[in-house]
Amino acid sequence: MTRYRLLIGVLALLVAGLFMASLLIGPTGIGPLRSLAALTGDDVLGLVMREIRLPRALLGLMVGAALGASGAALQGFLRNPLAEPGLIGTSGAAALGAVLAIHTGISAAFALALPLAALAGALVSVAAVMLLAGPRGGALALILSGIAMSALAGAGTSLVLNLSPNPFAVNEIVFWMLGSLADRSMLHVWIAAPFVLAGLALVSRTGPALDALTLGEDAAASSGVDLARLRWLLVAGVAALVGGATAVAGAIGFVGLVVPHMLRRAVGARPSRLLLASGLGGAAMVLAADIAVRLILPARDLKLGVLTALIGAPFFLHLILKTRRQGL
């Protein structure tokens, strides 16, 4: 228990430090003390701090925590370290909703149409997955339903890109799908916050049941775990987390896969402890990556999702090879 508390303390301090760094790092070249003081000022620097840097830092914190916690929850429920938040199709459906908003021009007429359309896509995907999986469907039915929704959403996105007559809309769609926290405002924070907070509340309630599930579904059921209720809580929580994150930041991959796997051994492989640790670890990873994209090729606008993919893809390949060796 002492080791777990120490880990949580270290991760919390890391997140706090990266949050402050995200607030202070930028192209203005202003000192840290003056930048912090400007948060309450009425000058141009104060406007930059409150309307550009603060929303970006808050979204990095929320998006990372959402992806990390949802990845840990899914891996605990499916008992598979290769599971990741996009497995139930929420991220693909949210992306399709945003793509349709851009393609139809609604996002240009109404600033909040894009994140709201993404959230609508996420909600539709949840209803479809639960309908396909059935009221008492197991983990396999849930996975297959999620794969079907992901494939359908991917096909819909490809169709929109293929039929779009406007090259500027295509360019905007592609760049949005790469994932970024740039050019976000406090409105995006207020849109994502209720979904992320609700998702974290739902997922945190699954901790004891996920611990019991490590012994198998039969053992968990015999110990009093309601597997149908657990699945509803988990799917609703993960959908709220991933839908809220994707709606405001686009597609940011591998965070929910890499972070839980890195921290699993440190928490003694207990899913209930991994939820909080992965939430903090995900926030640290996204904040660090967002700081890095400002320092690496700042004039070329390197996208956050590209950097996380460059980091996560080799790790994913390593994880696959490690799992195969253990299976042999």
C-alpha positions as CSV (number, residue, x, y, z in Angstrom):
1,M,0.0,0.0,0.0
2,T,2.9,2.4,0.8
3,R,4.4,1.7,-2.6
4,Y,1.1,2.4,-4.3
5,R,0.7,5.7,-2.4
6,L,4.2,6.7,-3.3
7,L,3.5,6.0,-7.0
8,I,0.4,8.1,-6.9
9,G,2.2,10.9,-5.2
10,V,5.0,10.9,-7.8
11,L,2.6,10.8,-10.7
12,A,0.5,13.6,-9.2
13,L,3.7,15.7,-8.8
14,L,4.7,14.9,-12.4
15,V,1.3,15.9,-13.7
16,A,1.4,19.2,-11.7
17,G,4.8,20.0,-13.0
18,L,3.9,19.3,-16.6
19,F,0.7,21.3,-16.2
20,M,2.7,24.3,-15.1
21,A,5.2,23.7,-17.9
22,S,2.3,23.6,-20.4
23,L,1.2,27.0,-19.1
24,L,4.6,28.6,-19.3
25,I,6.1,27.2,-22.5
26,G,5.3,29.1,-25.6
27,P,6.6,31.4,-28.4
28,T,6.2,34.7,-26.5
29,G,9.5,34.4,-24.6
30,I,8.0,35.8,-21.4
31,G,9.5,34.8,-18.0
32,P,7.5,32.3,-15.8
33,L,6.7,34.7,-13.0
34,R,5.3,37.3,-15.4
35,S,3.3,34.6,-17.2
36,L,1.7,33.4,-14.1
37,A,0.9,36.9,-12.9
38,A,-0.7,37.6,-16.3
39,L,-3.4,35.0,-15.6
40,T,-5.3,37.6,-13.7
41,G,-4.2,40.6,-15.8
42,D,-6.2,42.5,-18.4
43,D,-3.4,43.0,-21.0
44,V,-2.6,41.1,-24.1
45,L,-0.4,38.6,-22.3
46,G,-3.2,37.9,-19.8
47,L,-5.6,37.2,-22.8
48,V,-3.0,34.8,-24.2
49,M,-2.6,32.9,-20.9
50,R,-6.3,32.6,-20.2
51,E,-7.7,32.0,-23.7
52,I,-4.9,29.9,-25.3
53,R,-2.5,28.4,-22.8
54,L,-4.8,27.6,-19.9
55,P,-7.5,25.8,-22.1
56,R,-4.7,23.8,-23.8
57,A,-3.2,22.7,-20.5
58,L,-6.6,21.8,-19.0
59,L,-7.5,19.8,-22.1
60,G,-4.2,18.0,-22.0
61,L,-4.9,17.1,-18.4
62,M,-8.5,15.9,-19.1
63,V,-7.8,14.1,-22.4
64,G,-4.8,12.2,-21.0
65,A,-6.7,11.2,-17.9
66,A,-9.7,10.1,-20.0
67,L,-7.6,7.9,-22.3
68,G,-5.4,6.5,-19.6
69,A,-8.3,5.5,-17.3
70,S,-10.5,4.1,-20.1
71,G,-7.6,2.0,-21.4
72,A,-7.0,0.6,-17.9
73,A,-10.7,-0.2,-17.4
74,L,-11.0,-2.0,-20.8
75,Q,-7.8,-4.0,-20.2
76,G,-9.1,-5.0,-16.8
77,F,-12.6,-6.0,-18.0
78,L,-11.3,-8.0,-21.0
79,R,-8.2,-9.3,-19.1
80,N,-6.1,-8.4,-22.2
81,P,-3.1,-6.0,-22.2
82,L,-3.7,-5.4,-25.9
83,A,-7.1,-3.8,-25.4
84,E,-7.3,0.0,-25.9
85,P,-10.1,2.6,-25.7
86,G,-11.0,2.6,-29.4
87,L,-12.0,-1.1,-29.2
88,I,-15.7,-0.5,-28.6
89,G,-15.9,1.9,-31.6
90,T,-16.5,5.1,-29.7
91,S,-13.5,7.0,-31.0
92,G,-14.2,6.0,-34.7
93,A,-17.9,7.1,-34.4
94,A,-17.0,10.4,-32.7
95,A,-14.5,11.0,-35.5
96,L,-17.2,10.3,-38.1
97,G,-19.6,12.8,-36.4
98,A,-16.9,15.5,-36.5
99,V,-16.1,14.7,-40.1
100,L,-19.7,15.0,-41.1
101,A,-19.9,18.4,-39.4
102,I,-16.9,19.6,-41.4
103,H,-18.1,18.1,-44.7
104,T,-21.6,19.6,-44.4
105,G,-20.2,23.1,-43.5
106,I,-22.0,23.1,-40.2
107,S,-18.7,23.6,-38.3
108,A,-18.0,26.7,-40.2
109,A,-21.4,28.2,-39.4
110,F,-21.4,27.2,-35.8
111,A,-18.2,27.0,-33.8
112,L,-19.3,24.3,-31.4
113,A,-20.9,22.1,-34.1
114,L,-17.8,20.0,-34.5
115,P,-17.4,18.8,-30.9
116,L,-21.1,18.4,-30.4
117,A,-21.4,16.3,-33.6
118,A,-18.5,14.2,-32.3
119,L,-20.3,13.6,-29.0
120,A,-23.4,12.7,-30.9
121,G,-21.5,10.1,-32.9
122,A,-20.1,8.7,-29.7
123,L,-23.5,8.4,-28.1
124,V,-24.9,6.7,-31.2
125,S,-22.1,4.2,-31.2
126,V,-22.7,3.3,-27.5
127,A,-26.4,2.6,-28.2
128,A,-25.5,0.5,-31.3
129,V,-22.8,-1.5,-29.5
130,M,-25.0,-2.3,-26.5
131,L,-27.9,-3.3,-28.9
132,L,-25.6,-5.5,-31.0
133,A,-24.0,-7.2,-27.9
134,G,-27.4,-7.9,-26.3
135,P,-28.4,-7.4,-22.7
136,R,-26.4,-10.4,-21.5
137,G,-23.7,-10.6,-24.1
138,G,-20.2,-11.4,-22.8
139,A,-16.8,-9.8,-23.5
140,L,-16.6,-11.5,-26.9
141,A,-19.9,-10.1,-28.1
142,L,-18.8,-6.6,-26.9
143,I,-15.5,-6.8,-28.7
144,L,-17.1,-8.0,-32.0
145,S,-19.8,-5.3,-31.7
146,G,-17.1,-2.7,-31.2
147,I,-15.0,-3.9,-34.1
148,A,-18.1,-3.8,-36.3
149,M,-18.8,-0.2,-35.2
150,S,-15.2,0.8,-35.8
151,A,-15.2,-0.7,-39.3
152,L,-18.5,1.0,-40.1
153,A,-17.3,4.4,-38.8
154,G,-14.0,4.1,-40.7
155,A,-15.9,3.2,-43.9
156,G,-18.2,6.2,-43.4
157,T,-15.2,8.5,-42.8
158,S,-13.4,7.2,-45.9
159,L,-16.6,7.7,-48.0
160,V,-16.9,11.3,-46.9
161,L,-13.3,12.0,-47.8
162,N,-13.8,10.2,-51.2
163,L,-16.9,12.2,-52.1
164,S,-16.0,15.6,-50.7
165,P,-15.8,18.1,-53.6
166,N,-14.0,20.7,-51.4
167,P,-10.3,20.2,-51.1
168,F,-10.2,22.7,-48.2
169,A,-12.7,20.6,-46.3
170,V,-10.7,17.4,-47.0
171,N,-7.6,19.1,-45.7
172,E,-9.4,20.3,-42.5
173,I,-10.8,16.8,-42.0
174,V,-7.4,15.1,-42.3
175,F,-5.7,17.6,-40.0
176,W,-8.5,17.3,-37.4
177,M,-8.2,13.5,-37.4
178,L,-4.4,13.7,-36.7
179,G,-5.3,15.0,-33.2
180,S,-4.3,18.3,-31.6
181,L,-4.9,20.6,-28.6
182,A,-3.9,23.8,-30.5
183,D,-6.5,26.6,-31.1
184,R,-8.8,25.3,-28.4
185,S,-10.8,27.6,-26.1
186,M,-12.4,27.4,-22.7
187,L,-15.7,26.5,-24.5
188,H,-14.0,23.2,-25.5
189,V,-13.0,22.7,-21.9
190,W,-16.6,23.2,-20.7
191,I,-17.9,20.8,-23.4
192,A,-15.5,18.0,-22.5
193,A,-15.4,18.4,-18.7
194,P,-18.9,17.0,-17.9
195,F,-18.3,13.9,-20.0
196,V,-14.8,13.3,-18.7
197,L,-15.9,13.7,-15.1
198,A,-19.0,11.5,-15.5
199,G,-16.9,8.9,-17.3
200,L,-14.3,8.9,-14.5
201,A,-17.0,8.6,-11.9
202,L,-18.5,5.6,-13.7
203,V,-15.2,3.8,-14.4
204,S,-14.0,4.3,-10.8
205,R,-17.0,2.3,-9.5
206,T,-15.9,-0.7,-11.5
207,G,-12.6,-1.1,-9.6
208,P,-13.6,-3.8,-7.0
209,A,-15.5,-5.8,-9.7
210,L,-12.5,-5.7,-12.0
211,D,-10.3,-7.0,-9.2
212,A,-12.7,-9.9,-8.7
213,L,-12.8,-10.5,-12.5
214,T,-9.1,-11.3,-12.5
215,L,-10.1,-14.7,-11.2
216,G,-12.5,-15.4,-14.1
217,E,-16.1,-14.6,-14.8
218,D,-17.5,-17.6,-12.9
219,A,-15.4,-16.8,-9.8
220,A,-16.5,-13.1,-10.0
221,A,-20.1,-14.0,-10.4
222,S,-20.0,-16.4,-7.4
223,S,-18.5,-13.6,-5.3
224,G,-21.5,-11.4,-6.0
225,V,-20.4,-9.4,-9.0
226,D,-23.2,-8.5,-11.4
227,L,-21.5,-8.9,-14.8
228,A,-24.3,-7.3,-16.8
229,R,-24.2,-4.2,-14.6
230,L,-20.4,-4.1,-14.7
231,R,-20.5,-4.1,-18.5
232,W,-23.0,-1.3,-18.6
233,L,-21.0,0.8,-16.2
234,L,-17.8,0.1,-18.1
235,V,-19.1,0.8,-21.6
236,A,-21.0,4.0,-20.5
237,G,-17.9,5.2,-18.7
238,V,-15.4,4.5,-21.4
239,A,-17.8,5.9,-24.1
240,A,-18.1,9.2,-22.1
241,L,-14.3,9.4,-21.6
242,V,-13.3,8.6,-25.2
243,G,-16.2,10.5,-26.7
244,G,-15.4,13.7,-24.7
245,A,-11.7,13.4,-25.4
246,T,-12.2,12.8,-29.1
247,A,-14.8,15.6,-29.5
248,V,-12.3,18.3,-28.5
249,A,-8.9,16.8,-29.4
250,G,-9.5,14.6,-32.4
251,A,-8.0,11.1,-32.7
252,I,-5.1,10.6,-30.2
253,G,-4.0,7.0,-30.1
254,F,-1.9,4.6,-28.1
255,V,-2.2,6.6,-24.8
256,G,-4.8,4.1,-23.4
257,L,-2.7,1.2,-24.5
258,V,0.8,2.2,-23.5
259,V,0.2,3.9,-20.1
260,P,-1.7,1.0,-18.3
261,H,0.9,-1.5,-19.5
262,M,3.8,0.6,-18.2
263,L,2.2,1.0,-14.8
264,R,0.6,-2.4,-14.3
265,R,3.5,-4.0,-12.5
266,A,4.0,-1.0,-10.3
267,V,0.5,-1.4,-8.9
268,G,0.7,-5.1,-8.4
269,A,-1.5,-5.9,-11.4
270,R,-4.6,-4.8,-9.5
271,P,-7.1,-3.2,-11.9
272,S,-8.7,-1.0,-9.2
273,R,-5.4,0.6,-8.4
274,L,-4.4,0.8,-12.1
275,L,-7.4,3.0,-12.9
276,L,-6.1,6.0,-10.9
277,A,-2.5,5.4,-11.8
278,S,-3.3,5.2,-15.5
279,G,-5.4,8.4,-15.3
280,L,-2.5,10.3,-13.9
281,G,0.0,8.6,-16.2
282,G,-2.2,9.4,-19.2
283,A,-2.4,13.0,-18.2
284,A,1.3,13.2,-17.8
285,M,1.9,11.5,-21.2
286,V,-0.4,13.9,-23.2
287,L,0.8,17.0,-21.4
288,A,4.4,16.0,-22.1
289,A,3.7,15.2,-25.8
290,D,1.8,18.5,-26.2
291,I,4.8,20.3,-24.8
292,A,7.1,18.4,-27.2
293,V,5.0,19.3,-30.3
294,R,5.6,23.0,-29.4
295,L,9.3,22.5,-29.2
296,I,9.8,20.1,-32.1
297,L,9.3,21.8,-35.5
298,P,7.2,24.6,-34.0
299,A,6.8,26.3,-37.4
300,R,5.4,23.1,-39.0
301,D,2.6,22.5,-36.5
302,L,3.4,18.9,-35.6
303,K,0.2,17.2,-34.6
304,L,-0.2,15.6,-31.1
305,G,-1.7,12.4,-32.5
306,V,1.2,11.9,-34.8
307,L,3.7,12.1,-32.0
308,T,1.8,9.7,-29.7
309,A,1.6,7.3,-32.6
310,L,5.3,7.5,-33.3
311,I,5.9,6.7,-29.6
312,G,3.1,4.2,-29.2
313,A,3.4,2.1,-32.3
314,P,6.9,0.7,-31.6
315,F,5.8,0.0,-28.0
316,F,2.7,-1.8,-29.3
317,L,4.9,-4.0,-31.6
318,H,7.1,-4.8,-28.6
319,L,4.1,-5.7,-26.6
320,I,2.8,-8.1,-29.3
321,L,6.2,-9.8,-29.5
322,K,6.4,-10.1,-25.7
323,T,2.9,-11.6,-25.6
324,R,3.7,-14.1,-28.3
325,R,6.9,-15.2,-26.5
326,Q,4.9,-15.7,-23.3
327,G,2.3,-17.7,-25.2
328,L,5.0,-20.0,-26.6
